[in-house]
Amino acid sequence: MAKIVVVGDANVDYVLDLDYYPELGEDSIVNSFRKQLGGSAAITATYLSQLGSKDYDVYLVSCIGYDEDSELVLEELRKHGVRLDYIHRLNIPTGKVFVVQAEDERTMFSYRGANKYLILDEDEAERIVEESIHVYVSGYALLEDPQKKSVLKILDKAWSHEISISLDPGPLIVRENPDIIKGIYGLLKVLLMNLDEARLLADRHDFLEYFQNLSMDYNMTVVIKMGKEGAVGFHKGFSYWCTTVRIDQPVNIVGAGDAFNAGFILAYLKGYSINEALMIGCRVAKERIKGRPLSELSWDKIARSL
């Protein structure tokens, strides 16, 4: 089967559900608490593998520890068929994200742990991209060395082998080092981000026009996820819009953007139109937000919804 490589963080999310956010220094009752697989790359990899299981082998490139949380990560990845050949392990705690969900929004506190200590030499970077048809990168992996240097090696190898690359930069890298994202525009076939990230990365009032022009200048597809408003895509200067249906009682908004990315990328690789890929991405994200177990999803069910 065709090989897809996903590069980035693997965490455990500690999710707290509240009715409202307290003021600074005050408190609020936690209605429920759970642990789940986290990390943008890890979540995307599970959705790619589950939905693309008939056509693709999905490999995750990440670094975790030897602690209890690492076992949860490995169990979830195995459950959905993600290949673990390029998972590194160190005696450093597995990454953790503490998530507070309230009022249809979420606030995240990240401990990157083992993630940032991923170290790849040139030979392993070459093996990772060997025979791949696509490389997806979560921008968190570009925050710090040595992980950043390792990821740049993978991107260089993928580019030299003419393998398509997609990237979701994430909020931290867009705020702290947008130039590194702009510096790799020329490597990308697909750039995915949310509305806030798009505004920050463009750094101008007419940010939609900026990305529309960018899609022409670099011959890439740009996707902006707009939450309850759906998503917009730009390709070769043309714009495409997809609306979505509001979910009155969201169950799991954490990772909805990652689920969207997986749906869009699979549709992109399968040759669907930009409009269809946007609709599929929105449908997969909606299933995540509704709390539907990933094991109940299949590509056939999602594609039939078009």
C-alpha positions in Angstrom: 0.0 0.0 0.0 1.0 3.6 -0.4 3.0 5.2 2.4 2.0 8.4 4.2 4.3 9.9 6.8 3.1 12.1 9.7 5.7 14.1 11.6 5.1 15.8 15.0 4.0 15.5 18.6 2.4 12.6 20.4 0.9 13.5 23.7 -1.7 12.6 26.3 -4.5 15.2 26.7 -5.9 15.7 30.2 -9.3 17.2 29.4 -11.5 19.1 31.9 -15.0 20.1 31.0 -16.4 23.2 32.7 -19.6 25.2 32.4 -17.7 28.5 32.3 -14.2 29.9 32.7 -13.5 31.4 36.1 -11.9 34.8 36.5 -8.2 34.8 37.2 -7.7 33.7 40.8 -11.2 32.2 41.2 -12.4 28.7 40.7 -15.0 26.6 38.8 -16.4 23.1 39.2 -15.1 20.4 36.8 -18.1 18.5 35.4 -16.0 15.7 33.8 -12.3 14.7 33.4 -10.7 12.3 30.9 -7.4 11.3 29.4 -7.1 10.8 25.6 -4.6 10.6 22.9 -3.3 14.1 22.1 -0.7 15.8 19.9 -1.8 17.2 16.6 0.4 14.8 14.6 -0.7 11.7 16.6 -4.4 12.6 16.2 -4.1 13.3 12.5 -2.2 10.0 12.0 -5.0 8.0 13.7 -7.6 9.5 11.5 -5.5 9.1 8.3 -4.9 5.5 9.2 -8.5 4.6 10.2 -10.1 6.3 7.2 -7.4 5.3 4.7 -6.8 1.8 5.9 -7.7 0.2 2.5 -5.2 2.2 0.6 -2.5 3.6 2.8 0.0 2.7 5.5 0.4 5.7 7.9 3.7 6.1 9.8 4.1 8.5 12.7 7.5 10.1 13.4 7.6 11.2 17.0 9.3 10.8 20.4 7.7 9.6 23.6 8.8 8.3 27.0 8.6 5.1 28.9 5.9 6.2 31.3 2.3 5.3 31.8 1.2 8.0 29.3 3.4 6.5 26.6 1.5 3.2 26.9 -1.8 5.1 26.3 -0.2 6.7 23.2 1.0 3.4 21.8 -2.3 1.6 22.5 -4.3 4.2 20.6 -1.9 4.3 17.7 -2.0 0.5 17.4 -5.7 0.4 17.7 -6.1 2.4 14.5 -3.3 0.8 12.6 -0.7 3.5 12.7 2.8 2.2 12.0 5.3 2.7 14.8 8.5 2.1 13.0 9.7 5.6 13.5 8.6 6.2 17.1 11.6 7.1 19.3 11.6 6.6 23.0 13.6 8.3 25.8 13.7 8.4 29.6 11.9 11.7 29.5 8.2 12.1 30.3 5.8 11.8 27.4 4.3 15.1 26.3 1.1 16.3 28.1 -1.5 18.9 27.3 -3.9 20.1 30.0 -7.1 21.2 28.2 -10.0 23.2 29.7 -13.2 23.1 27.7 -16.0 25.6 28.4 -18.5 27.6 26.5 -17.6 25.9 23.1 -14.0 26.9 23.4 -10.8 25.3 24.8 -7.7 26.6 26.5 -4.6 24.5 26.4 -1.4 24.3 28.6 1.3 22.2 26.9 4.2 20.3 28.3 6.2 19.1 25.3 8.3 16.5 27.2 10.0 14.0 25.0 8.6 15.5 21.8 11.3 18.1 21.4 14.1 15.6 21.8 13.5 13.8 18.6 16.8 13.3 16.9 17.2 11.9 13.3 20.4 11.5 11.3 20.5 11.8 7.6 20.1 8.1 7.0 17.0 7.7 9.1 15.4 10.8 7.5 16.1 9.2 4.1 14.5 5.9 5.2 11.5 7.8 6.5 10.6 9.4 3.2 11.7 6.4 1.1 8.7 5.2 -1.0 6.4 7.8 0.6 3.7 9.6 -1.5 3.0 12.3 1.1 4.5 13.9 4.2 2.4 15.8 6.7 4.0 18.0 9.3 2.5 19.5 12.4 4.1 22.9 13.0 4.7 22.2 16.7 7.6 20.1 15.6 9.3 23.2 14.3 9.3 25.0 17.6 12.6 23.8 19.1 15.8 21.9 18.4 16.7 19.1 18.1 13.2 18.2 16.9 13.2 21.2 14.5 16.5 20.2 12.9 15.2 16.6 12.4 12.0 17.7 10.8 13.8 20.0 8.4 15.9 17.0 7.4 12.7 15.1 6.5 11.4 18.1 4.6 14.6 18.4 2.6 14.6 14.7 1.8 10.9 14.8 0.8 11.5 17.8 -1.5 14.5 16.2 -3.1 12.4 13.1 -3.9 9.5 15.3 -5.2 7.2 14.0 -2.5 4.2 16.2 -1.7 4.2 18.0 1.6 1.4 19.4 3.8 1.8 21.5 6.9 -0.5 22.8 9.7 1.6 25.4 11.5 -0.3 25.6 14.7 -0.7 28.8 16.9 2.6 28.7 18.8 4.9 28.7 15.8 2.8 31.3 14.0 3.1 33.7 17.0 6.8 32.9 17.9 8.5 32.3 14.6 6.3 32.9 11.5 9.4 33.4 9.3 10.2 29.7 9.5 6.8 28.9 8.0 7.1 31.5 5.3 10.6 30.2 4.6 9.2 26.8 3.6 6.2 28.0 1.5 8.0 26.8 -1.6 8.2 23.2 -0.3 4.5 22.9 0.3 1.6 21.5 -1.7 -1.0 22.1 1.0 -1.0 24.6 3.9 -3.7 24.2 6.5 -4.5 26.6 9.4 -7.3 28.0 11.5 -8.7 31.5 11.2 -6.5 33.1 14.0 -3.4 31.5 12.6 -4.2 32.8 9.1 -4.6 36.4 10.4 -1.3 36.2 12.3 0.6 34.6 9.5 -0.6 37.1 6.8 -0.3 40.1 9.3 -2.6 42.2 7.1 -6.2 43.2 7.1 -7.0 41.5 3.7 -5.6 38.2 4.8 -7.9 36.2 2.5 -6.6 38.0 -0.5 -3.0 37.4 0.8 -3.6 33.6 0.8 -5.5 33.6 -2.5 -2.4 35.2 -4.1 -0.1 32.9 -2.2 -1.9 29.9 -3.8 -0.9 31.3 -7.2 2.6 32.4 -6.3 3.6 29.0 -4.9 1.2 26.7 -6.8 -0.1 25.3 -3.5 -3.5 24.7 -1.9 -4.3 26.9 1.1 -7.0 25.9 3.5 -8.3 28.1 6.3 -10.5 26.3 8.9 -13.1 28.8 10.2 -14.7 26.8 13.0 -18.5 27.1 13.1 -18.4 28.9 9.7 -16.8 25.9 7.9 -13.7 26.3 5.8 -12.3 28.2 2.8 -9.7 26.9 0.3 -7.6 28.6 -2.4 -6.0 26.9 -5.3 -4.3 28.6 -8.2 -6.1 31.8 -7.3 -9.6 30.4 -7.2 -11.6 30.3 -3.9 -13.8 27.5 -2.6 -16.1 27.6 0.4 -17.7 25.0 2.6 -20.2 25.7 5.3 -21.0 23.4 8.2 -23.8 22.7 10.6 -23.6 24.0 14.1 -23.4 21.4 16.8 -25.4 22.6 19.9 -23.8 20.2 22.4 -20.2 19.6 21.4 -18.6 16.7 23.1 -14.9 16.8 22.0 -13.7 20.0 20.3 -10.0 19.1 21.0 -8.5 17.7 17.8 -11.3 18.7 15.5 -8.9 20.6 13.3 -6.6 17.6 13.2 -9.5 15.4 12.1 -10.4 18.0 9.4 -6.8 17.8 8.2 -6.9 14.0 7.9 -10.1 14.1 5.9 -8.9 16.9 3.6 -5.5 15.3 2.9 -7.0 11.9 2.1 -9.5 13.5 -0.3 -6.6 15.5 -1.8 -4.5 12.3 -2.3 -7.5 10.5 -3.8 -8.0 13.2 -6.4 -11.2 14.7 -5.1 -12.0 18.3 -6.0 -11.1 21.1 -3.6 -14.8 21.6 -2.8 -15.3 17.9 -2.1 -12.1 17.8 0.0 -13.3 20.7 2.1 -16.7 19.0 2.6 -15.0 15.8 3.7 -12.7 17.6 6.1 -15.7 19.4 7.7 -17.6 16.1 8.0 -14.7 14.3 9.7 -14.3 17.3 12.1 -18.0 17.2 12.8 -17.9 13.5 13.8 -15.0 14.3 16.2 -16.9 17.2 17.8 -20.0 15.0 18.3 -17.8 12.6 20.1 -18.3 9.7 17.7 -15.6 7.0 18.3 -13.0 7.0 15.5 -13.4 3.2 15.2 -16.9 3.7 13.9 -15.8 5.9 11.0 -14.8 4.6 7.5 -13.9 6.4 4.3 -17.0 4.9 2.5 -19.3 6.3 5.1 -17.7 9.8 5.0 -17.5 9.9 1.2 -21.2 8.9 0.8 -22.1 12.0 2.7 -21.0 14.2 -0.2 
